[in-house]
Amino acid sequence: MAGVALTEYPPAGFSFDLCSRNKLLEKNGMQLPKSVKTGTTIAGILYKDGVVLGADTRATEGTVVADKNCSKIHYIAPNIYCCGAGTAADTENVTELISSNLELHRLSTGRKSRVSTACRMLKQHLFQYQGDISAALVLGGVDTTGSYLYTVYPHGSTDKLPYVTMGSGSLAAMAVFESRYKPNMEVDEAKQLVRDAIVAGIFNDLGSGSNVDLCVITSRRTQHIRPYEIANEKGKRSQEYKYEKGTTAVLDTKVRKFVVTSETVSSSTEAMET
């Protein structure tokens, strides 16, 4: 008689086995990997007709500027966009995942996506990973019920506020908002305020820099302006420096002869990765 194999399902809830394993490995002297994140200034405000989001464009790897024109304003839905701070790969993949899920939701229901739905999807996804996904987000959009602006933290907590900032340059940006923000601003005034907040982060935070990107969302249309302004424009040299041969004196010269015993020439070439 053939035996019946019973499938054992894992217990419900979160499993913290890997956390215990990591603590044991660290206790035994193993160095855990360190995360590399981007220094960023992202911000957003609510104005009279919708939402204005802003971000800088510098991506860093430690103390090295990896990308001078990194896009940090991500598409979620036609009426919803999201600014990302943290690890660039995490912010891009999380926003692409939620954007895909919302597209399926729109096809299934035949209705326009709501900002609260995107916020719920993001916070539940990030909470499952207990902060291991380094994605701090500013979510903004306009739906049938009004204009909304949220901050979503890597552990899954959220805030709903009229003006928000995140990233390493958030304190400088928030200082601009707290001194000049007022309800029911016009679109030009709102764009200028977000621009000034991002520029404050660019010039007061080493992790932020390069250009200013803006995204203006209303009930009628969405305008992604990239770049809105080049804040750190490279300066031009006032004159050229050319030195004639012999300007620097040669103090000593030594010539050594090398005997070549073998020589190998490879005919195959590889393309450079960019």
Backbone bond lengths (Angstrom), bond angles and torsions (degrees), N, CA, C in turn:
res aa  C-N    CA-C-N  psi(-1)  N-CA   C-N-CA  omega(-1)  CA-C   N-CA-C  phi
1 M - - - 1.465 - - 1.535 108.66 -
2 A 1.299 114.93 128.72 1.467 119.18 -176.80 1.517 109.89 -72.47
3 G 1.331 115.83 141.60 1.458 120.06 178.96 1.530 111.22 -78.57
4 V 1.295 115.67 153.13 1.461 122.29 179.52 1.513 108.77 -101.24
5 A 1.320 116.23 121.99 1.468 121.01 -179.54 1.523 109.06 -86.67
6 L 1.314 116.92 125.41 1.454 122.38 178.88 1.526 109.59 -98.06
7 T 1.314 115.31 130.94 1.470 120.62 179.17 1.523 109.62 -84.67
8 E 1.328 116.15 125.47 1.459 121.39 178.50 1.523 109.00 -97.11
9 Y 1.301 115.81 120.79 1.461 121.29 178.98 1.528 109.75 -92.09
10 P 1.326 117.26 143.73 1.475 119.46 177.75 1.516 110.87 -65.98
11 P 1.318 117.48 152.39 1.469 119.79 -179.91 1.521 111.14 -63.65
12 A 1.316 115.86 153.06 1.463 120.87 -179.19 1.530 110.70 -70.39
13 G 1.325 115.66 157.99 1.465 120.76 178.28 1.524 112.22 95.98
14 F 1.327 115.99 -175.72 1.460 121.93 -177.80 1.528 110.55 -81.09
15 S 1.315 114.96 147.38 1.461 121.45 175.94 1.521 108.67 -109.23
16 F 1.329 116.07 124.21 1.455 121.88 -178.57 1.533 111.40 -107.89
17 D 1.339 116.35 24.30 1.466 120.15 -179.75 1.523 111.40 -62.34
18 L 1.328 116.82 -40.12 1.460 119.52 -178.90 1.522 111.38 -68.04
19 C 1.324 117.31 -31.50 1.470 119.86 176.50 1.521 110.62 -63.34
20 S 1.331 116.14 -43.61 1.470 119.76 177.88 1.522 111.08 -64.91
21 R 1.340 116.00 -39.39 1.460 119.45 178.30 1.520 111.48 -63.37
22 N 1.338 116.85 -42.89 1.463 120.49 -178.77 1.523 111.38 -65.02
23 K 1.335 116.75 -38.67 1.470 119.90 177.49 1.526 111.27 -64.25
24 L 1.341 116.34 -38.82 1.462 120.16 178.81 1.523 111.07 -66.65
25 L 1.342 116.56 -42.43 1.464 119.94 179.01 1.525 111.16 -64.20
26 E 1.331 116.23 -40.20 1.462 119.65 179.15 1.519 111.18 -67.12
27 K 1.345 116.53 -35.87 1.460 120.82 178.77 1.522 111.34 -66.45
28 N 1.352 116.56 -32.07 1.467 120.81 179.93 1.519 113.19 -83.71
29 G 1.349 117.15 5.12 1.453 120.50 173.72 1.507 115.60 102.87
30 M 1.311 118.43 2.83 1.464 120.25 179.88 1.521 109.90 -78.64
31 Q 1.327 116.14 133.43 1.450 121.13 178.52 1.524 109.66 -84.10
32 L 1.322 116.75 118.70 1.460 120.16 178.56 1.524 110.31 -75.20
33 P 1.330 117.99 148.25 1.471 120.30 -179.16 1.520 111.53 -65.13
34 K 1.313 115.42 143.97 1.460 121.24 178.58 1.525 109.79 -98.15
35 S 1.307 116.38 138.25 1.461 120.62 -179.64 1.524 110.14 -78.48
36 V 1.330 115.76 146.82 1.460 122.78 176.33 1.516 107.99 -110.95
37 K 1.305 117.53 123.44 1.456 120.49 -176.20 1.520 110.76 -123.88
38 T 1.318 115.45 166.25 1.453 120.46 178.81 1.519 109.85 -92.73
39 G 1.325 117.07 142.37 1.451 120.91 168.65 1.520 107.99 -84.35
40 T 1.307 117.41 132.97 1.462 119.96 -165.93 1.518 110.83 -148.73
41 T 1.321 116.04 152.65 1.460 123.06 164.92 1.523 107.43 -127.36
42 I 1.334 116.30 113.94 1.464 121.45 175.78 1.525 108.05 -127.04
43 A 1.331 116.13 149.09 1.459 120.36 -175.08 1.521 109.80 -156.30
44 G 1.328 115.17 164.63 1.458 120.61 177.01 1.511 110.37 -162.54
45 I 1.335 116.39 151.17 1.460 121.35 177.34 1.528 109.48 -140.50
46 L 1.323 114.73 155.89 1.457 121.80 169.98 1.522 108.62 -93.37
47 Y 1.331 116.98 134.62 1.458 119.81 175.95 1.527 108.99 -126.84
48 K 1.295 117.51 -167.77 1.468 122.67 -170.15 1.527 112.78 -58.03
49 D 1.335 117.90 -44.06 1.461 121.24 -172.85 1.520 114.59 -110.09
50 G 1.339 118.55 -1.54 1.451 118.48 -177.81 1.514 113.16 172.56
51 V 1.357 114.85 -137.46 1.463 122.35 -173.64 1.523 108.90 -132.06
52 V 1.337 115.95 141.88 1.465 122.02 172.24 1.525 107.95 -120.73
53 L 1.326 116.66 122.99 1.461 123.15 176.38 1.520 109.35 -109.82
54 G 1.333 116.44 148.65 1.462 120.58 179.65 1.512 111.30 -144.50
55 A 1.344 116.17 153.03 1.462 121.63 179.30 1.513 109.64 -157.24
56 D 1.338 115.60 155.95 1.457 120.49 171.75 1.528 108.07 -86.97
57 T 1.319 118.05 -176.28 1.468 120.73 -174.79 1.526 113.39 -129.91
58 R 1.328 118.94 20.08 1.468 120.76 179.96 1.530 109.93 -95.99
59 A 1.332 116.20 128.18 1.458 122.39 172.95 1.523 108.61 -114.66
60 T 1.323 116.95 132.55 1.458 121.26 -174.75 1.515 111.23 -121.85
61 E 1.328 115.34 153.54 1.463 123.16 169.97 1.518 107.03 -122.03
62 G 1.317 116.20 91.42 1.453 120.15 -172.89 1.513 109.97 70.14
63 T 1.335 116.71 -117.68 1.465 121.19 179.19 1.530 112.56 -97.96
64 V 1.333 116.91 5.46 1.463 121.60 -177.38 1.519 109.19 -103.72
65 V 1.345 116.81 133.72 1.460 121.25 174.22 1.525 107.79 -79.56
66 A 1.337 116.15 110.03 1.458 121.03 -175.98 1.523 112.12 -83.85
67 D 1.327 117.17 -35.02 1.467 120.93 -176.59 1.524 107.92 -146.82
68 K 1.328 116.46 125.88 1.463 120.65 179.97 1.524 112.74 -87.70
69 N 1.320 117.60 -12.38 1.465 120.20 -176.04 1.531 110.14 -136.33
70 C 1.318 115.65 55.03 1.464 121.99 -179.58 1.531 109.62 -83.84
71 S 1.319 116.89 131.48 1.465 121.32 179.14 1.527 109.49 -83.89
72 K 1.322 117.05 117.04 1.462 122.23 -177.95 1.524 112.81 -108.77
73 I 1.323 118.06 1.89 1.462 122.06 175.48 1.527 106.87 -103.11
74 H 1.336 116.44 112.74 1.455 122.48 -170.89 1.527 111.06 -106.34
75 Y 1.319 114.48 145.31 1.470 121.56 178.32 1.529 109.65 -78.20
76 I 1.316 117.01 130.34 1.454 122.77 173.09 1.535 109.99 -111.77
77 A 1.311 116.06 -49.87 1.462 123.42 178.13 1.525 106.96 -153.12
78 P 1.343 118.48 168.14 1.467 118.41 179.63 1.519 114.02 -56.63
79 N 1.319 118.17 -27.02 1.464 122.56 -179.37 1.516 112.99 -110.96
80 I 1.332 118.16 7.97 1.465 122.20 -176.35 1.527 108.91 -137.44
81 Y 1.335 116.63 129.35 1.470 122.03 174.15 1.523 109.07 -130.13
82 C 1.329 115.45 165.71 1.462 120.21 -172.74 1.525 109.33 -145.29
83 C 1.329 116.99 131.64 1.468 122.59 173.36 1.522 108.64 -95.50
84 G 1.326 116.84 139.71 1.453 120.97 -176.35 1.512 113.24 -120.85
85 A 1.343 115.62 135.91 1.466 122.85 172.45 1.516 107.90 -127.67
86 G 1.336 116.25 148.12 1.457 120.54 -177.61 1.511 109.70 124.02
87 T 1.322 116.83 -144.25 1.460 121.11 176.87 1.526 109.36 -77.03
88 A 1.318 116.51 127.25 1.458 120.89 -172.94 1.530 111.85 -59.05
89 A 1.336 117.35 -42.25 1.465 120.31 -179.27 1.524 111.15 -63.71
90 D 1.333 116.86 -39.32 1.462 120.38 -179.60 1.519 111.46 -65.75
91 T 1.330 117.11 -45.94 1.471 119.60 -178.44 1.527 111.03 -64.24
92 E 1.332 117.42 -40.09 1.467 119.96 -179.40 1.527 111.52 -67.11
93 N 1.325 117.11 -45.08 1.459 119.81 -176.40 1.526 112.21 -71.45
94 V 1.316 117.50 -37.82 1.464 119.96 178.76 1.524 110.75 -65.10
95 T 1.325 116.86 -45.86 1.467 119.58 -179.07 1.530 111.58 -67.46
96 E 1.341 117.69 -36.14 1.464 119.87 176.96 1.523 111.26 -66.34
97 L 1.335 117.23 -38.02 1.465 120.79 178.89 1.527 111.25 -64.27
98 I 1.330 116.47 -47.78 1.461 120.30 -179.44 1.521 110.68 -67.16
99 S 1.330 117.51 -36.78 1.455 120.66 177.20 1.523 111.14 -62.17
100 S 1.330 117.36 -41.10 1.464 121.04 178.18 1.525 111.12 -65.61
101 N 1.342 117.09 -42.63 1.462 120.28 179.31 1.522 111.60 -64.46
102 L 1.321 117.38 -37.92 1.461 119.97 178.26 1.523 111.68 -69.06
103 E 1.325 117.08 -33.80 1.466 120.07 175.98 1.528 110.57 -62.59
104 L 1.330 116.48 -43.94 1.463 120.21 176.60 1.529 111.10 -63.57
105 H 1.334 116.06 -37.76 1.464 120.22 178.88 1.528 110.87 -64.64
106 R 1.338 117.74 -40.36 1.464 120.83 178.27 1.527 111.50 -66.30
107 L 1.330 116.49 -39.85 1.459 119.91 178.48 1.525 111.48 -66.58
108 S 1.337 115.92 -33.12 1.465 119.85 -178.82 1.522 112.26 -76.43
109 T 1.327 116.79 -39.59 1.464 120.28 -174.52 1.523 113.14 -97.45
110 G 1.349 116.72 -23.51 1.451 119.69 -176.91 1.512 113.47 72.82
111 R 1.336 116.31 21.29 1.462 120.78 -177.88 1.524 110.71 -123.72
112 K 1.313 115.79 158.65 1.456 122.55 178.72 1.529 110.34 -69.05
113 S 1.336 116.49 140.27 1.466 120.44 -179.48 1.521 110.87 -66.86
114 R 1.331 116.21 142.29 1.454 121.93 176.32 1.522 110.09 -100.18
115 V 1.320 115.46 148.85 1.462 120.53 -177.98 1.527 110.48 -65.88
116 S 1.327 117.27 -36.41 1.463 120.63 179.46 1.525 111.36 -64.22
117 T 1.339 117.65 -32.12 1.467 120.85 176.97 1.524 110.81 -66.31
118 A 1.335 116.56 -44.61 1.470 120.42 177.66 1.518 111.12 -63.01
119 C 1.334 116.63 -40.24 1.472 120.98 179.32 1.524 110.47 -63.23
120 R 1.338 116.80 -43.56 1.466 120.68 179.62 1.528 111.23 -63.60
121 M 1.337 117.82 -43.05 1.462 120.80 178.51 1.519 111.94 -62.06
122 L 1.337 116.20 -43.22 1.463 120.22 -178.83 1.523 111.50 -65.24
123 K 1.321 117.32 -47.44 1.467 119.88 -175.52 1.525 111.57 -68.02
124 Q 1.335 117.84 -36.07 1.459 119.69 178.39 1.525 111.17 -69.32
125 H 1.329 116.89 -39.05 1.469 119.63 178.59 1.520 111.11 -65.98
126 L 1.332 118.01 -44.13 1.468 120.58 -179.02 1.522 111.43 -69.47
127 F 1.336 118.04 -35.60 1.465 120.37 -179.43 1.527 111.63 -65.36
128 Q 1.322 116.97 -31.50 1.466 119.79 179.78 1.524 111.94 -62.17
129 Y 1.339 116.50 -28.94 1.463 120.44 -177.18 1.523 112.53 -99.33
130 Q 1.332 118.05 5.67 1.467 122.71 170.55 1.525 113.18 53.71
131 G 1.321 117.65 36.81 1.461 120.91 176.65 1.513 115.21 88.34
132 D 1.341 117.97 -1.62 1.468 119.87 178.72 1.522 112.04 -69.99
133 I 1.336 117.68 -23.03 1.459 121.25 172.77 1.526 107.98 -87.41
134 S 1.320 116.40 113.26 1.465 120.94 -175.42 1.525 109.59 -85.02
135 A 1.333 115.46 79.28 1.463 120.82 -179.21 1.523 108.57 -136.34
136 A 1.333 116.44 107.53 1.466 122.76 173.07 1.521 107.34 -105.31
137 L 1.329 117.12 122.17 1.455 121.27 -165.87 1.522 112.11 -123.32
138 V 1.333 115.23 146.37 1.467 123.11 169.04 1.525 106.60 -113.64
139 L 1.323 116.11 111.19 1.461 122.49 -174.41 1.523 109.63 -106.26
140 G 1.319 116.28 127.95 1.454 120.54 179.79 1.511 111.54 -141.42
141 G 1.326 115.58 149.27 1.452 119.17 178.79 1.514 111.72 -177.80
142 V 1.325 115.10 172.62 1.463 123.20 179.46 1.524 107.91 -129.46
143 D 1.334 117.18 125.99 1.463 121.21 176.99 1.520 109.91 -127.46
144 T 1.318 116.28 -163.67 1.466 120.82 -174.99 1.524 112.82 -68.43
145 T 1.321 117.46 -16.67 1.465 120.55 -177.48 1.522 113.41 -102.11
146 G 1.358 118.41 -6.30 1.459 120.44 178.67 1.511 112.99 138.65
147 S 1.339 114.68 -167.25 1.470 122.17 -180.00 1.525 109.30 -100.93
148 Y 1.341 116.26 139.73 1.463 120.29 -175.94 1.527 110.03 -138.75
149 L 1.326 114.53 148.76 1.461 121.92 179.47 1.528 108.32 -141.13
150 Y 1.338 116.89 124.48 1.460 122.57 -177.24 1.532 110.28 -128.31
151 T 1.322 115.18 153.34 1.458 120.94 163.62 1.521 107.46 -112.69
152 V 1.331 116.37 135.70 1.460 122.29 179.92 1.526 107.39 -121.36
153 Y 1.334 116.34 118.63 1.458 121.58 -176.70 1.526 110.38 -90.07
154 P 1.341 118.16 159.81 1.474 120.48 -175.45 1.520 114.73 -58.35
155 H 1.334 118.47 -27.07 1.465 120.32 179.76 1.523 112.61 -85.54
156 G 1.344 117.61 -6.07 1.447 120.15 176.34 1.512 115.77 108.05
157 S 1.322 118.74 -3.48 1.459 120.78 177.62 1.523 109.78 -78.66
158 T 1.339 115.97 152.98 1.465 120.89 -176.24 1.517 110.84 -135.08
159 D 1.325 115.45 156.54 1.467 123.69 172.85 1.523 108.27 -130.89
160 K 1.317 115.90 146.70 1.460 122.06 176.12 1.522 107.27 -121.50
161 L 1.359 116.42 109.86 1.461 121.58 -171.35 1.525 110.00 -139.77
162 P 1.350 117.58 161.78 1.469 120.02 177.76 1.526 113.34 -76.16
163 Y 1.323 118.21 -23.75 1.465 121.07 174.70 1.517 108.50 -148.41
164 V 1.328 116.47 137.47 1.459 121.50 -174.05 1.524 109.54 -141.08
165 T 1.331 115.64 155.49 1.468 122.97 172.28 1.517 108.42 -140.83
166 M 1.329 116.47 152.15 1.464 121.67 175.31 1.520 108.67 -148.68
167 G 1.329 115.01 165.92 1.455 120.41 179.19 1.516 112.08 102.10
168 S 1.329 115.65 178.54 1.459 121.00 -177.12 1.525 112.43 -68.88
169 G 1.332 118.32 -23.09 1.458 121.41 177.50 1.519 113.52 -100.85
170 S 1.341 116.88 19.92 1.464 120.72 -174.03 1.523 112.64 -68.58
171 L 1.333 118.29 -31.51 1.468 119.78 -177.98 1.523 111.10 -66.78
172 A 1.321 116.90 -41.51 1.466 120.12 178.36 1.523 110.59 -66.20
173 A 1.335 117.32 -40.16 1.458 120.81 179.03 1.525 111.51 -67.65
174 M 1.336 116.45 -40.14 1.458 120.06 -179.58 1.529 111.40 -66.10
175 A 1.324 117.72 -31.81 1.465 120.62 177.06 1.531 110.80 -61.51
176 V 1.335 117.07 -37.56 1.468 121.10 177.22 1.523 110.35 -67.75
177 F 1.324 117.27 -44.87 1.461 120.69 -179.12 1.531 111.96 -62.99
178 E 1.324 116.31 -45.67 1.460 119.53 -175.84 1.521 112.54 -66.69
179 S 1.304 117.15 -24.99 1.463 119.65 -179.05 1.526 113.30 -90.84
180 R 1.356 117.97 -20.04 1.461 118.78 -172.00 1.520 115.15 -130.03
181 Y 1.325 119.00 -8.09 1.461 119.21 -176.81 1.528 111.35 -73.29
182 K 1.318 115.45 144.03 1.463 122.05 173.85 1.533 108.17 -149.46
183 P 1.309 118.51 150.33 1.474 120.89 -177.49 1.527 111.46 -67.88
184 N 1.337 114.98 157.00 1.461 123.54 173.95 1.535 112.68 57.70
185 M 1.332 116.33 46.15 1.459 120.96 177.71 1.526 109.95 -77.22
186 E 1.336 116.61 153.72 1.449 121.97 173.09 1.529 109.47 -75.98
187 V 1.342 116.75 162.94 1.461 120.52 -172.62 1.524 111.70 -64.64
188 D 1.330 118.79 -42.18 1.467 120.54 -179.49 1.523 111.46 -64.96
189 E 1.329 116.18 -40.19 1.460 120.10 178.56 1.523 111.09 -67.33
190 A 1.327 116.71 -37.84 1.462 120.79 179.20 1.525 110.99 -67.42
191 K 1.323 117.49 -42.83 1.463 120.83 178.53 1.526 111.28 -63.01
192 Q 1.325 116.98 -39.99 1.454 120.44 179.06 1.526 111.17 -66.26
193 L 1.334 116.72 -37.52 1.462 120.14 -179.97 1.524 111.11 -67.04
194 V 1.337 117.28 -44.74 1.467 120.19 178.42 1.518 110.13 -65.59
195 R 1.324 117.46 -38.48 1.457 120.68 177.21 1.516 111.05 -60.27
196 D 1.344 117.11 -45.37 1.460 120.82 -179.28 1.530 111.06 -65.57
197 A 1.335 117.33 -35.04 1.459 120.42 179.01 1.526 111.13 -67.00
198 I 1.340 117.27 -42.86 1.465 120.38 178.95 1.527 110.65 -67.13
199 V 1.329 117.05 -40.33 1.471 120.65 178.12 1.523 110.62 -63.01
200 A 1.350 117.44 -37.35 1.469 120.04 176.59 1.515 110.79 -61.36
201 G 1.340 117.05 -39.50 1.455 119.53 175.86 1.516 112.55 -67.97
202 I 1.322 116.95 -38.43 1.465 120.73 -179.06 1.526 111.60 -63.01
203 F 1.335 117.18 -43.04 1.469 120.22 -175.29 1.525 113.76 -89.07
204 N 1.336 118.07 -6.00 1.471 120.15 178.94 1.521 113.42 -119.57
205 D 1.322 117.61 4.22 1.461 121.06 179.72 1.524 108.54 -136.53
206 L 1.342 116.28 127.09 1.463 120.22 -177.77 1.522 111.73 -69.96
207 G 1.331 118.53 -23.23 1.452 121.00 -179.98 1.507 113.86 -81.35
208 S 1.329 117.73 -7.26 1.466 122.02 179.22 1.522 109.31 -115.33
209 G 1.339 115.92 149.86 1.462 117.44 -179.35 1.517 112.75 177.90
210 S 1.310 114.64 -170.44 1.467 124.90 177.38 1.518 112.15 68.33
211 N 1.338 118.89 -119.60 1.453 122.57 -168.13 1.521 112.42 -103.46
212 V 1.334 114.77 173.20 1.464 122.40 175.45 1.524 108.12 -115.03
213 D 1.338 116.45 122.48 1.464 122.24 175.06 1.524 109.19 -107.19
214 L 1.327 116.73 140.22 1.464 121.90 178.04 1.517 110.39 -127.03
215 C 1.335 115.57 154.02 1.455 122.50 174.36 1.529 107.69 -138.75
216 V 1.330 116.59 118.44 1.463 122.74 -178.99 1.526 107.90 -107.56
217 I 1.333 116.46 120.29 1.461 122.35 -176.50 1.527 108.83 -117.01
218 T 1.321 116.82 124.93 1.460 123.08 174.14 1.525 108.36 -128.68
219 S 1.329 115.94 177.51 1.463 120.09 178.46 1.519 112.16 -70.78
220 R 1.329 117.67 -18.41 1.454 121.71 -177.52 1.527 113.06 -95.44
221 R 1.331 117.77 -37.70 1.455 119.71 -177.04 1.521 110.14 -158.68
222 T 1.340 114.54 168.39 1.464 122.24 175.74 1.515 108.24 -124.89
223 Q 1.327 116.32 129.63 1.464 121.73 -177.65 1.528 108.87 -120.95
224 H 1.346 115.57 112.39 1.469 121.69 177.53 1.519 107.87 -99.92
225 I 1.331 117.42 108.79 1.470 122.68 -175.07 1.521 108.26 -101.43
226 R 1.342 115.49 111.26 1.468 120.34 -177.58 1.524 109.48 -139.76
227 P 1.332 119.33 112.42 1.468 125.02 -5.35 1.529 110.83 -88.63
228 Y 1.311 115.83 152.48 1.460 120.22 174.53 1.522 110.04 -81.42
229 E 1.327 115.90 -37.91 1.470 120.68 178.72 1.515 109.03 -157.26
230 I 1.326 116.01 142.67 1.469 121.75 174.56 1.522 107.28 -94.81
231 A 1.325 115.69 101.62 1.466 120.26 -175.10 1.529 111.77 -77.15
232 N 1.332 116.04 -46.08 1.467 120.56 -178.97 1.517 109.83 -102.30
233 E 1.309 116.79 74.23 1.463 120.21 179.04 1.522 110.05 -79.19
234 K 1.329 115.87 134.67 1.466 121.16 -177.53 1.522 110.18 -67.41
235 G 1.324 115.61 130.33 1.451 120.25 -179.44 1.524 113.01 -74.13
236 K 1.321 115.95 160.45 1.460 121.93 -179.73 1.522 109.85 -102.36
237 R 1.309 116.29 143.11 1.459 121.38 179.16 1.524 109.74 -70.38
238 S 1.300 115.84 136.36 1.462 119.92 -179.08 1.514 112.12 -72.61
239 Q 1.351 117.16 -28.25 1.456 120.59 178.40 1.516 109.82 -156.33
240 E 1.328 116.01 165.07 1.452 121.07 179.75 1.521 110.00 -96.78
241 Y 1.327 114.30 150.01 1.455 119.89 -178.82 1.525 108.20 -116.45
242 K 1.340 116.67 109.14 1.447 122.29 178.52 1.524 108.90 -126.72
243 Y 1.321 115.44 133.07 1.465 121.01 -178.68 1.521 109.46 -116.60
244 E 1.304 116.06 132.80 1.457 120.60 179.38 1.519 110.26 -73.22
245 K 1.352 114.25 155.31 1.451 119.82 179.42 1.527 110.15 -63.94
246 G 1.333 115.43 132.84 1.456 120.67 -178.43 1.511 113.65 97.95
247 T 1.353 117.40 -2.10 1.462 120.20 179.01 1.523 110.65 -62.81
248 T 1.350 115.97 -41.40 1.465 120.62 177.38 1.525 108.60 -95.14
249 A 1.313 116.84 124.98 1.468 121.39 -176.08 1.520 110.48 -72.91
250 V 1.367 115.49 140.85 1.462 122.18 175.72 1.519 107.36 -94.88
251 L 1.332 117.52 115.68 1.460 121.92 -175.80 1.516 112.80 -83.88
252 D 1.340 117.02 -35.03 1.464 119.01 -176.12 1.528 109.13 -153.64
253 T 1.324 117.20 150.34 1.459 122.66 179.62 1.521 108.75 -135.30
254 K 1.332 116.95 130.93 1.453 122.76 175.82 1.519 108.73 -130.08
255 V 1.332 116.71 133.87 1.463 122.40 179.55 1.518 108.63 -119.52
256 R 1.335 116.10 125.32 1.465 121.14 177.89 1.520 109.05 -117.86
257 K 1.338 115.82 137.47 1.445 121.36 178.91 1.521 109.32 -99.54
258 F 1.351 116.16 132.93 1.462 122.33 179.64 1.523 109.04 -109.89
259 V 1.324 116.72 138.73 1.460 123.18 178.22 1.520 107.85 -94.68
260 V 1.343 117.16 119.97 1.458 122.74 -179.98 1.517 108.32 -90.01
261 T 1.334 116.36 115.98 1.466 120.52 -178.95 1.524 111.59 -90.39
262 S 1.312 119.08 -33.55 1.465 121.79 179.44 1.525 108.80 -149.76
263 E 1.311 114.34 154.28 1.458 119.49 -178.36 1.524 108.98 -142.84
264 T 1.316 116.33 128.54 1.469 122.01 -179.76 1.516 109.04 -120.99
265 V 1.331 115.76 127.82 1.457 121.49 -179.97 1.522 108.14 -117.28
266 S 1.339 115.94 124.13 1.461 120.81 178.78 1.522 109.38 -96.73
267 S 1.334 115.61 130.34 1.463 120.33 -178.62 1.517 113.41 -89.82
268 S 1.350 117.19 -15.44 1.466 120.32 -177.52 1.536 109.78 -88.97
269 T 1.313 115.60 144.57 1.473 121.28 179.22 1.526 108.90 -125.50
270 E 1.332 116.07 152.03 1.455 122.03 178.53 1.506 109.84 -116.70
271 A 1.322 115.33 144.82 1.464 120.56 178.52 1.505 110.54 -74.67
272 M 1.306 116.45 142.92 1.456 121.59 179.31 1.521 109.91 -76.69
273 E 1.325 116.88 135.99 1.442 121.10 178.01 1.522 109.69 -86.56
274 T 1.304 115.66 136.06 1.460 119.78 179.98 1.507 109.74 -115.03
